Amino acid sequence: MVSSEHTSKQFDAELEGVRAKVLQMGGLVESQIRLAIESLTTSDEILMKKVIEEDHRVNAMEVEIDEACNHILVRRQPAAGDLRMIMTVIKTITDLERIGDEAQKIARMALLLTKRDSLNLPRYTEIKHAAELALSMLHSSLDAFARLDVPTAARVVRQDEQVDEEFRAIMRYLITYMMEDPRTISTSLEILFVAKAIERIGDHAQNMAEYVVYMVKGRDVRHVTVEEIEREARQ
């Protein structure tokens, strides 16, 4: 009996360790996005290069957590809620790694934009606003994961509509900008790539929120309406 309790406590500690690592990875990715946007809006090339070079840390954390999950699956053979938690972690770190890639992409585009004539650069107000929305989604998804909070996860899924609308507004603005002055086409396309990266960050954060619903409720909600997810959260 004592041995069984000891094994159970070890298992719980392993699961908690994996959860903590996911949140640590999430914090790193959040930081990467903030630095990438800051580097873009301040034309700080040192910061841009730092974001690009630091991407390997995100990749390394994904590998480390994935290996820990595989170890738990092989040795502990978890079932029910514990198995769903491990599956959620494996999916979540994949999305976090891809968010890290998007942060790196923003930094790379920022480097290209610093070479442009500053007089031809449109304002970044809309980009910054869209980035803050996407960062809010990411932070809330991680919070929902940490607290097993389905209502918060449902709110994240709803928020993705806002990020999508921001992307469409930026695209309309840039099209107008290019039509008024065709010399700005190359610059505007690079900024559009940044906006698309932010929109993809929102998509990945939404995925993470949907995994939380699966982890807690045992229901796959990846291809259902926002309203259905909100109803699931209320039950």
C-alpha positions in Angstrom: 0.0 0.0 0.0 2.8 2.4 1.0 4.6 1.5 -2.3 1.4 2.2 -4.3 1.0 5.6 -2.6 4.6 6.5 -3.3 4.3 5.6 -7.0 1.1 7.7 -7.2 2.8 10.7 -5.7 5.8 10.2 -8.1 3.3 10.1 -11.0 1.5 13.3 -9.8 4.9 15.0 -9.4 5.8 14.0 -13.0 2.5 15.4 -14.3 2.9 18.6 -12.4 6.5 19.0 -13.7 5.3 18.7 -17.3 2.5 21.2 -16.7 5.0 23.6 -15.2 7.3 23.2 -18.2 4.5 24.0 -20.6 3.8 27.3 -18.7 7.5 28.1 -18.7 7.6 27.5 -22.5 4.5 29.7 -22.9 6.1 32.5 -20.9 9.1 32.3 -23.2 7.0 32.5 -26.3 5.0 35.4 -24.9 8.3 37.3 -24.4 9.4 36.5 -27.9 6.3 38.0 -29.4 6.5 41.1 -27.3 10.2 41.6 -28.2 9.5 41.0 -31.9 6.7 43.7 -31.9 8.8 46.1 -29.9 11.8 45.6 -32.3 9.4 46.3 -35.2 8.0 49.5 -33.8 11.3 50.9 -32.6 13.5 49.7 -35.5 15.8 48.0 -33.0 18.0 45.7 -35.0 19.8 44.2 -32.0 16.4 43.2 -30.6 15.3 41.7 -33.9 18.4 39.6 -34.1 18.0 38.5 -30.5 14.4 37.2 -31.2 15.7 35.3 -34.3 18.6 33.8 -32.4 16.5 32.9 -29.3 14.1 30.8 -31.3 16.3 27.7 -30.6 15.3 27.9 -26.9 11.6 27.5 -27.8 12.5 24.5 -30.0 14.6 22.9 -27.3 11.8 23.2 -24.8 9.4 21.5 -27.2 11.7 18.6 -27.5 12.3 18.4 -23.8 8.6 18.4 -22.9 7.8 16.0 -25.7 10.4 13.5 -24.4 9.0 13.8 -20.8 5.5 13.1 -22.1 6.7 10.0 -24.0 8.5 8.8 -20.9 5.3 9.1 -18.9 3.2 7.4 -21.6 5.6 4.4 -21.7 6.3 4.0 -18.0 3.0 5.1 -16.4 0.5 4.2 -19.1 -2.0 6.9 -18.0 -5.7 6.6 -18.5 -8.8 8.9 -18.6 -8.1 12.4 -17.4 -4.3 11.9 -17.0 -4.1 10.6 -20.5 -6.0 13.6 -21.8 -3.7 15.9 -20.0 -0.6 14.4 -21.6 -2.3 14.5 -25.0 -3.2 18.2 -24.4 0.4 19.0 -23.5 1.8 17.3 -26.6 -0.6 19.3 -28.8 -0.1 22.5 -26.9 3.7 22.6 -27.2 3.4 22.1 -30.9 1.3 25.2 -31.1 3.7 27.1 -28.8 6.6 26.1 -31.0 4.7 27.4 -34.1 3.9 30.7 -32.3 7.6 31.0 -31.6 8.2 30.6 -35.4 5.7 33.4 -36.0 7.6 35.7 -33.6 10.8 34.9 -35.4 9.1 35.7 -38.7 8.0 39.1 -37.4 11.6 39.8 -36.4 12.8 38.8 -39.8 10.3 41.0 -41.5 11.2 43.9 -39.2 14.8 43.5 -40.3 13.8 43.9 -43.9 11.6 46.9 -43.1 14.5 48.7 -41.4 16.2 48.9 -44.7 13.3 50.8 -46.2 12.9 54.6 -46.4 11.2 55.5 -43.1 9.1 58.1 -45.0 7.5 55.2 -46.8 6.5 53.2 -43.8 2.9 53.3 -42.8 2.0 53.6 -39.1 2.1 50.5 -36.9 -0.8 51.4 -34.6 -3.1 48.7 -36.0 -0.3 46.1 -35.9 0.4 46.9 -32.2 -3.3 46.6 -31.4 -3.7 43.3 -33.2 -0.6 42.0 -31.5 -2.0 42.9 -28.0 -5.2 41.0 -28.8 -3.3 37.9 -29.9 -1.0 38.2 -26.8 -4.1 38.4 -24.6 -5.5 35.3 -26.2 -2.2 33.4 -25.7 -2.0 34.5 -22.1 -5.6 33.5 -21.4 -5.1 30.1 -23.0 -2.1 29.4 -20.8 -4.1 30.6 -17.8 -7.0 28.3 -18.7 -4.5 25.5 -19.0 -3.0 26.2 -15.6 -6.3 26.5 -13.8 -8.3 24.0 -15.9 -10.7 26.9 -16.6 -13.1 26.0 -19.4 -15.0 29.4 -19.4 -11.8 31.3 -19.9 -10.9 28.9 -22.8 -14.3 29.6 -24.4 -13.7 33.3 -24.2 -10.4 32.8 -26.0 -12.1 31.0 -28.9 -14.6 33.9 -29.1 -11.7 36.4 -29.1 -10.2 34.9 -32.2 -13.0 36.6 -34.2 -11.6 40.0 -33.1 -8.0 39.1 -34.2 -9.4 37.9 -37.6 -11.3 41.2 -38.0 -8.1 43.2 -37.1 -6.2 41.3 -39.8 -8.9 42.1 -42.4 -8.8 45.8 -41.4 -5.0 45.9 -41.7 -5.2 44.3 -45.1 -7.8 46.8 -46.3 -5.7 49.7 -45.0 -2.5 48.4 -46.7 -4.3 47.8 -50.0 -5.5 51.5 -49.9 -1.9 52.5 -49.1 -0.5 50.6 -52.0 -3.1 52.0 -54.4 -2.3 55.6 -53.3 1.5 55.1 -53.8 2.6 52.0 -55.8 6.2 52.6 -54.5 5.1 51.3 -51.2 4.0 47.9 -52.5 7.1 45.9 -51.3 7.0 47.6 -47.8 3.2 47.0 -47.5 3.5 43.3 -48.4 6.2 42.8 -45.7 3.9 44.5 -43.2 1.1 42.3 -44.4 3.3 39.2 -43.6 3.7 40.6 -40.1 -0.1 41.0 -39.8 -0.6 37.4 -41.0 1.9 36.1 -38.5 -0.1 37.9 -35.7 -3.4 36.4 -37.1 -1.7 32.9 -37.0 -0.7 33.5 -33.4 -4.3 34.0 -32.6 -5.2 30.8 -34.4 -2.7 28.8 -32.4 -3.9 30.4 -29.1 -7.4 29.3 -30.1 -6.2 25.8 -30.7 -4.7 25.7 -27.2 -7.9 26.9 -25.7 -9.8 24.1 -27.4 -7.4 21.6 -26.1 -8.2 22.8 -22.5 -11.9 22.0 -23.2 -10.9 18.6 -24.3 -8.7 18.0 -21.3 -11.3 19.0 -18.8 -14.5 17.9 -20.5 -13.3 15.0 -22.6 -14.9 16.5 -25.7 -13.1 17.4 -28.9 -14.4 20.9 -29.9 -12.0 21.7 -32.7 -14.6 21.7 -35.4 -17.7 23.0 -33.6 -19.1 26.5 -33.3 -18.1 29.1 -30.7 -21.7 28.9 -29.3 -21.4 25.2 -28.8 -18.1 25.7 -26.9 -19.7 28.4 -24.7 -22.6 26.0 -23.9 -20.0 23.3 -23.0 -18.3 25.8 -20.7 -21.6 26.5 -18.8 -22.3 22.8 -18.1 
